[in-house]
């Protein structure tokens, strides 16, 4: 059940005319009162031909007129409108049930608290099976204004209780991080102008698409202007940027003037302060020996950055939660950058994943954006690259994005962020499709040159020794012949299959993987593209990192320990 509070100015009679009228598309059927304030004492214009809307409107406005006659400053924003709608799959509620629901809504909102004889005047009108409209005038009988601060949260909480009491579809509790729903006027305007999206939705998509390209708020606004978005910056006397609003070309008001929307009215995380914090990150100190295997392309760099994400779902401190939220926010930017730069036949699923993940990027946990430098840098590098990825690089990156989104969903779920967890899970579905499509050509090529039976048998022993708990699933996976090819290629380059398997399994747990062989293929292809490691140098680097005691970021993996070597075996 959704209750959407809509302050609608001062025209009580005008709103009554809409509620009792035929509707914009003749969708209103049998409009009538289901309940109202205790002293209503007026006939229902929907049931009594002698009643009229003007008298009903005057009756509802009476406390407003009395207050305005006694005080110098008149009340001009007194009409409170709240449609309350059941879900499409819910049963049809009776008038008596809707009356009870309306009473509970106005009580929770502070319009008419239980037992308050001097509360505001209100009515509930029904003109459809699945919803009612509550209209109230926000001056009490004693002339005071009601306390409506945070009324939306209280009404939302009451709706969750109503759903439980009436056996209706149970929605998740709101957390003030959702973007504003399009209004009826916005949707009708978009339909009239032939737009697929309302202006705020259209602007949000373009701002999010621009974020990976910018390193400052000024740069972001310049990018939007270059993309033909109308930008209205707000500056102080010194010229400093204090705020901004954006407009869609052709979106005009009734006077023919351009309509602008402040960033915070488009989405909660698009305010200027939040964008500044998101775009301004600082690079962590890099250990000198870490440059040994620097990724050759932005696509490999992004995969390496994602490889640092820690698989734990819960963190232990507010600081770690803040850094985790920052990495999740930056992950959304990386998905968006990948969607823009990927080959055309892979963009649809990646764009859908980016759109779905937007809600997961923001929660009530305040992000420590500096912690997400690696992912944000990877997103910018991909956004600015002029060359697309080869097949294996795209497969590795989409697989890494998929795993990161799974981790984000688990973390949000562990923290009780229901809406964000749902958003991340929706993104996972799209990323799974993108990862499958990206890997398909590579699988075909690998399977075409699968190694001989003897080599596959030896490599199967490596699998059983390196990941015994997953060996049966891997060896019966349809992707096993392709994995055997990858392992044989890696061994020919000087790598040890046993070690590569252990490292890959350590980076991405295999228990929940649908097809573990495919997971290992992308991981091992990415790792084995580097030269076989110098073990003494690697051990020295790990000892040095441990000695420095570098505090590990949440959502960041500890450096893997070097697995035990397999006994030497005849070269194949």
HULINCOR-V886226 format. One record per residue. SS is DSSP state (H for helix, E for strand, L for the rest). NEAR is the number of other C-alpha atoms within 12 Angstrom. Layout:
ss = <SS/SS>
near = <NEAR/NEAR>
This chain:
ss = <L/E/E/E/E/E/E/L/L/L/L/H/H/H/H/H/H/H/H/H/L/L/L/L/L/L/L/L/L/L/L/E/E/E/E/E/L/L/L/L/L/L/L/L/L/L/L/L/L/L/L/L/H/H/H/H/H/H/H/H/H/H/H/H/H/H/H/H/H/H/L/L/L/L/L/L/L/L/E/E/E/E/E/E/E/L/L/L/L/L/L/L/L/L/H/H/H/H/H/H/H/H/H/H/H/H/H/H/H/L/L/L/L/L/L/L/L/L/L/L/E/E/E/E/E/E/L/L/L/L/E/E/E/E/E/E/E/L/L/L/L/L/L/L/L/L/L/L/L/L/H/H/H/H/H/H/H/H/H/H/H/H/H/H/H/H/L/L/L/L/L/L/L/L/L/L/L/L/L/L/L/L/L/H/H/H/H/H/H/H/H/H/H/L/L/L/L/L/H/H/H/H/H/H/H/H/H/H/H/H/H/L/L/L/L/L/H/H/H/H/H/H/H/H/H/H/L/L/L/E/E/E/E/E/E/L/L/L/L/L/E/E/E/E/E/E/E/L/L/L/L/E/L/L/L/L/L/E/L/L/E/E/H/H/H/H/L/H/H/H/L/H/H/H/H/H/H/H/H/L/L/L/L/L/L/L/L/H/H/H/H/H/H/L/L/L/L/H/H/H/H/H/H/H/H/H/H/L/L/L/L/L/L/L/L/L/L/H/H/H/H/H/H/H/H/H/H/H/H/H/H/H/H/H/H/H/H/H/H/H/H/L/L/H/H/H/H/H/H/H/H/H/H/H/H/H/H/H/H/H/H/L/L/L/L/L/L/L/H/H/H/H/H/H/H/H/H/H/H/H/H/H/H/H/L/L/L/L/L/L/H/H/H/H/H/H/H/H/H/H/H/H/H/H/H/H/H/H/H/H/H/H/H/H/L/L/L/H/H/H/H/H/H/H/H/H/H/H/H/H/H/H/H/H/H/H/H/H/H/H/H/H/H/H/H/H/H/H/L/L/L/L/H/H/H/H/H/H/H/H/H/H/H/H/H/H/L/L/L/L/H/H/H/H/H/H/L/L/L/H/H/H/H/H/H/H/H/H/H/H/H/H/L/L/L/L/H/H/H/H/H/H/H/H/H/H/H/L/L/L/L/L/L/L/L/H/H/H/H/H/H/H/H/H/H/H/H/H/L/L/L/L/L/L/H/H/H/H/H/H/H/H/H/H/H/H/H/H/L/L/L/L/L/L/L/L/L/L/L/L/L/L/L/L/L/L/L/L/L/L/L/L>
near = <38/36/38/31/32/25/25/22/20/28/27/37/27/21/33/41/24/25/37/34/25/18/18/14/10/15/16/25/21/23/31/33/35/35/33/38/36/19/18/25/16/26/23/29/26/28/18/14/11/14/17/21/29/21/21/33/33/24/29/40/37/28/31/36/26/22/24/19/14/15/13/9/12/18/26/21/22/36/35/39/37/35/35/37/34/33/22/15/15/18/19/21/28/18/24/16/26/36/28/22/39/42/35/33/47/48/31/31/37/35/47/37/26/19/13/19/16/24/33/43/47/46/47/41/42/39/32/30/28/28/37/44/44/47/48/52/47/42/37/32/29/20/26/23/26/30/22/25/14/17/28/29/25/28/35/32/27/32/39/29/25/31/28/16/17/22/20/24/22/23/24/24/26/26/24/22/29/29/26/23/22/22/18/15/15/25/20/19/23/24/15/14/17/14/20/16/22/31/38/36/30/27/36/35/29/34/44/42/33/37/43/42/36/32/29/25/33/30/22/33/36/25/25/32/24/14/20/18/31/29/30/25/27/20/15/11/8/8/11/13/21/20/27/32/33/40/36/34/23/21/29/19/16/9/8/10/13/21/25/27/31/28/36/27/26/33/32/26/35/39/25/33/21/26/35/26/27/43/38/30/26/19/16/16/14/15/18/14/19/19/14/18/22/23/23/19/26/35/44/38/35/44/44/35/33/44/37/32/41/36/30/29/27/24/25/18/14/18/22/29/33/28/31/49/42/42/46/51/48/51/51/47/48/54/55/45/42/50/37/36/33/35/23/17/15/32/28/23/34/44/33/30/40/42/32/30/42/43/39/47/47/40/36/27/30/25/31/30/37/28/37/41/35/36/47/42/39/37/45/35/31/35/32/24/22/15/16/26/29/21/30/35/36/42/42/42/48/49/46/43/52/44/40/49/48/41/41/50/38/32/38/35/23/19/25/22/31/28/32/41/34/29/34/43/33/30/42/38/27/34/42/35/27/38/39/31/29/34/35/24/19/30/33/20/19/29/22/18/18/25/25/18/14/15/25/25/19/24/40/34/24/33/37/22/25/28/32/20/18/28/27/21/25/37/30/18/23/19/33/33/33/38/45/43/35/44/44/37/28/30/31/18/20/20/29/36/47/34/34/45/50/35/29/35/36/30/36/38/28/29/19/15/22/19/28/34/40/43/42/47/45/48/44/42/43/40/38/33/30/22/21/22/22/17/18/11/17/22/19/18/26/23/19/18/23/18/11/14/11/17/17/23/32/35/41/34/24/23/26/25/20/26/22/17/20/21/12/11/16/8/14/18>
